[in-house]
Amino acid sequence: MNLNQGHPMKKWFHRYRISLSSRIEHVLDQVENHEAVVAAAVKEAQQHSALARVKLQRVRRDGETLRQRADQLATEATRWEERAADCAATDRERARECLRRRRMAEEEQARLTHEASEHERLEQQLTADLRRVDERVRELQRRRHTLAAREQRAEAAVLTAPGEIGLLDDIEDVFERWEGKLTVNEIRADLDCDSFSDAFTQAEDNAALDAELDALIAGQAPTATK
């Protein structure tokens, strides 16, 4: 793997940054709900950050595999050298083959050690990039909350501005009309429930009924005498 040509993960970071920026600009041209746009962008950035962490873990595992294989090859090279020494006196052809194997192991070890070193450098770069992304996301969230609070304060302040005071006056008129209507209804209800007046009315009604009863009794008395 040639790391000097650009690691796929670094290219992925670059493509993602360009794609995200273009999408944000497009959305901002279409809508005015800036808080919603920023919230969506932050959420997408967090999702891609999580995906980048998964890829970084793969890079780390690959680097660890390279280092382990390089260590194995170093052990193999030592073993082939010992074998060459053991059979050099009795079988030089076998001894030469052992040295060839040692050379191959050393060359492969050197290659893998170099790749492992490049992997480690890439891990450090990607880790630093992720830290910057996370800090940027936190900064965007802080700015989002600050600007949202400022927007709410500004909208509230508009209601008390000289050009908007009529709106509050209209609302005050609504309250006055509402209260006036309730007052009229309350007075009417109090009049309808005037117990003092009702007592006189009831007494007068009872007196009229008593007079009718007295007249009825008086009219029936001669008939009862016969």
Summary of the structure (lengths in Angstrom):
residues: 226
radius of gyration: 48.2
end to end distance: 140.4
largest distance: 172.0
contacts: 535
relative contact order: 0.07
helix: 92%
strand: 0%
